[in-house]
């Protein structure tokens, strides 16, 4: 296992996070429940706004629901806007794919940290979004990672789809949700989760660089590209910390051998 | 909107996700690749938060959100609990919008 390679004096000094099995800890579970509820509530309300937008753009309820199976808010709004404005279909597809490319990059980066059998991966990819990924990465054991991934993904997806239908049916029945700060809800949620799971210095550096790259590209790049390019911020800590061996990040490097292994892996306990 | 377009969008989006989620699994991946990917979630999500905060429909739109998300960031730095961060972010945005 690369994680246990002996070049890390911190490990001997006990500076490595204790790998506790807080699996059954009541408070941990409660906070996860709260976070899933928060993401789902936001997904539901955003779903409503998408449903309203799509209805206003001339889509019927079934079409609106169908397009929501993209599970990609920004891309969906963009597609509806382009089509409603009479834009070409190819432009709509291209814009949507550019916005969705970041899901591919995220999936690529976290696949080995979220252990799952290959068969399940094909299903899990349908609902792969930011909430399930960040929620799963916050878990210590492989088994909990998979479970939290599925729980978060399915519940938020259900919230998104049902919100979409509600929005398509009420047709302008609710006012502008941005009055109550809804447009800040998603960034605030993500920030809260990021702050919780990525507190170490290399991650903070990567995050800061990603944010700067993203924002600075906004004026010159088409929507989607700035965020994607922000992912390159991940390389900065690698260059900065190259001389010293990186502080071992997570117990992530416990690479799952896939298949049946997810259950057995929980027994791995601490580095005792 | 045609069902052909809807199906194309749904399938293409799925292909993007599934390729990322399976491509490097069960494969010998050079260490340089896994290392390069280690900090991608943080960088990518931070970029998303930042861009979402300052843009609407892909163009700069500076408004109350910035204050709200900044306040949420302060709350995160002070290790405020999750729910509080959320309430601060949304609440400050709504308040600023009311006042501005």
Contacts between the chains, C-beta under 8 A, distances in Angstrom:
chain1	res1	chain2	res2	distance
A	2	B	31	7.3
A	31	B	81	7.8
A	31	B	82	6.4
A	34	B	82	6.5
A	34	B	83	6.1
A	35	B	82	5.7
A	38	B	82	7.3
A	38	B	83	7.3
A	38	B	86	5.8
A	58	B	1	7.7
A	59	B	1	5.4
A	63	B	1	5.2
A	63	B	3	7.5
A	63	B	6	6.3
A	66	B	3	7.1
A	66	B	6	4.5
A	66	B	7	7.9
A	66	B	10	7.1
A	67	B	1	7.1
A	67	B	6	5.2
A	67	B	9	6.5
A	67	B	10	7.3
A	69	B	10	4.8
A	70	B	9	5.6
A	70	B	10	5.4
A	70	B	13	4.6
A	71	B	13	7.4
A	72	B	13	5.7
A	75	B	9	7.6
A	75	B	13	7.0
A	77	B	57	7.7
A	78	B	57	7.6
A	78	B	58	7.8
A	79	B	9	6.4
A	80	B	1	7.9
A	81	B	57	7.1
A	83	B	1	5.6
A	83	B	5	7.6
A	89	B	2	7.9
A	89	B	5	5.6
A	92	B	5	7.1
A	92	B	9	7.8
A	93	B	5	7.4
A	93	B	8	6.3
A	93	B	9	6.5
A	93	B	12	6.9
A	96	B	9	5.7
A	96	B	12	7.7
A	96	B	13	7.2
A	97	B	12	5.9
A	97	B	13	7.6
A	97	B	16	6.9
A	100	B	12	7.9
A	100	B	13	5.0
A	100	B	16	5.3
A	100	B	17	7.9
A	101	B	16	6.3
A	102	B	44	6.0
A	102	B	48	7.1
A	103	B	13	7.4
A	103	B	16	5.8
A	103	B	17	5.0
A	103	B	20	7.0
A	104	B	16	4.2
A	104	B	17	6.3
A	104	B	19	6.2
A	104	B	20	3.9
A	105	B	20	6.5
A	105	B	40	6.5
A	105	B	44	6.2
A	106	B	20	7.0
A	106	B	40	7.2
A	106	B	41	6.4
A	106	B	44	5.7
A	106	B	45	7.9
A	107	B	17	5.4
A	107	B	18	7.7
A	107	B	19	7.7
A	107	B	20	3.0
A	107	B	21	4.1
A	108	B	20	3.9
A	108	B	21	7.6
A	108	B	23	6.2
A	108	B	24	6.5
A	108	B	37	6.6
A	108	B	40	7.7
A	109	B	20	7.9
A	109	B	37	4.2
A	109	B	38	7.8
A	109	B	40	3.7
A	109	B	41	5.6
A	109	B	44	7.4
A	110	B	41	5.9
A	111	B	20	6.8
A	111	B	21	5.1
A	111	B	22	6.9
A	111	B	23	7.4
A	111	B	24	6.0
A	111	B	25	5.3
A	112	B	24	6.6
A	112	B	25	6.6
A	112	B	29	7.9
A	112	B	34	7.1
A	118	B	22	6.8
A	118	B	25	6.8
A	118	B	26	6.9
A	121	B	18	7.3
A	121	B	21	5.2
A	121	B	22	5.2
A	121	B	25	6.8
A	122	B	18	6.0
A	122	B	22	7.2
A	124	B	21	6.7
A	125	B	14	6.5
A	125	B	17	4.3
A	125	B	18	3.8
A	125	B	20	7.8
A	125	B	21	4.5
A	125	B	22	7.4
A	126	B	14	6.0
A	126	B	17	7.4
A	126	B	18	8.0
A	128	B	17	4.6
A	128	B	20	8.0
A	128	B	21	6.1
A	130	B	45	6.3
A	130	B	48	7.1
A	133	B	41	6.8
A	134	B	41	7.2
A	134	B	45	6.7
A	137	B	41	6.6
A	178	B	97	7.5
A	179	B	94	6.8
A	179	B	97	6.5
A	180	B	90	7.0
A	180	B	94	5.0
A	181	B	64	7.5
A	181	B	65	7.8
A	181	B	68	5.9
A	181	B	89	7.4
A	181	B	90	4.0
A	181	B	91	6.6
A	181	B	92	7.5
A	181	B	93	3.5
A	181	B	94	3.7
A	181	B	97	6.8
A	182	B	90	7.2
A	183	B	56	8.0
A	183	B	65	5.5
A	183	B	93	7.1
A	184	B	53	7.5
A	184	B	64	7.6
A	184	B	65	4.7
A	184	B	68	3.9
A	184	B	69	5.6
A	184	B	72	7.4
A	184	B	89	5.0
A	184	B	90	5.5
A	184	B	92	7.7
A	184	B	93	3.7
A	185	B	86	7.2
A	185	B	89	7.0
A	185	B	90	5.2
A	186	B	52	6.3
A	187	B	49	4.6
A	187	B	52	5.0
A	187	B	53	4.9
A	187	B	65	7.1
A	187	B	69	4.7
A	187	B	72	7.3
A	187	B	89	6.8
A	188	B	68	6.8
A	188	B	69	6.1
A	188	B	72	4.2
A	188	B	85	6.2
A	188	B	86	5.3
A	188	B	88	7.3
A	188	B	89	2.5
A	188	B	90	6.0
A	189	B	86	5.8
A	189	B	89	7.7
A	190	B	45	5.8
A	190	B	48	6.7
A	190	B	49	4.9
A	191	B	49	5.5
A	191	B	69	6.6
A	191	B	72	5.1
A	191	B	73	5.9
A	191	B	76	5.6
A	191	B	85	6.6
A	191	B	89	7.0
A	192	B	72	6.9
A	192	B	75	7.9
A	192	B	76	6.2
A	192	B	82	4.9
A	192	B	85	3.8
A	192	B	86	5.9
A	192	B	89	7.8
A	193	B	82	7.5
A	194	B	42	6.8
A	194	B	45	5.7
A	194	B	46	6.5
A	194	B	49	7.1
A	194	B	76	7.6
A	195	B	73	7.9
A	195	B	76	3.3
A	195	B	77	7.4
A	195	B	79	7.9
A	195	B	85	7.1
A	196	B	76	7.9
A	196	B	82	6.8
A	198	B	41	7.4
A	198	B	42	4.4
A	202	B	38	8.0
A	202	B	39	6.0
A	203	B	39	5.9
A	203	B	42	4.2
A	204	B	42	7.6
A	205	B	39	7.9
A	206	B	39	3.7
A	206	B	40	7.8
A	206	B	42	4.6
A	206	B	43	4.2
A	206	B	46	7.5
A	207	B	42	4.5
A	207	B	43	6.1
A	207	B	45	7.4
A	207	B	46	3.5
A	208	B	46	7.0
A	209	B	43	6.3
A	210	B	42	7.0
A	210	B	43	3.2
A	210	B	44	6.2
A	210	B	45	7.7
A	210	B	46	4.4
A	210	B	47	4.0
A	210	B	50	7.6
A	211	B	46	4.5
A	211	B	47	5.7
A	211	B	49	7.0
A	211	B	50	3.7
A	212	B	50	7.8
A	213	B	47	6.4
A	214	B	46	7.7
A	214	B	47	3.3
A	214	B	48	7.4
A	214	B	50	5.1
A	214	B	51	4.6
A	215	B	47	8.0
A	215	B	50	5.0
A	215	B	51	6.3
A	215	B	54	6.0
A	218	B	51	6.3
A	218	B	54	6.9
A	218	B	55	5.7
A	218	B	58	7.7
A	218	B	59	7.4
A	218	B	60	5.9
A	219	B	60	6.7
A	222	B	58	6.9
A	223	B	55	7.7
A	223	B	57	7.3
A	223	B	58	3.1
A	224	B	58	8.0
A	226	B	47	6.8
A	226	B	51	5.3
A	227	B	44	6.8
A	227	B	47	4.7
A	227	B	48	5.0
A	227	B	51	5.3
A	228	B	44	7.8
A	229	B	47	7.6
A	230	B	43	5.8
A	230	B	44	6.1
A	230	B	46	6.9
A	230	B	47	2.3
A	230	B	48	7.3
A	230	B	50	7.5
A	230	B	51	7.3
A	231	B	40	5.2
A	231	B	43	5.2
A	231	B	44	4.3
A	231	B	47	6.8
A	232	B	43	7.0
A	233	B	39	7.5
A	233	B	42	8.0
A	233	B	43	3.5
A	233	B	46	7.2
A	233	B	47	6.8
A	234	B	36	6.7
A	234	B	37	7.2
A	234	B	38	7.1
A	234	B	39	3.8
A	234	B	40	4.3
A	234	B	42	7.1
A	234	B	43	4.1
A	234	B	44	7.5
A	235	B	36	6.3
A	235	B	39	7.9
A	237	B	39	5.4
A	238	B	35	6.1
A	238	B	36	6.5
A	238	B	38	7.8
A	238	B	39	7.3
A	249	B	38	6.1
A	258	B	25	6.5
A	258	B	26	5.6
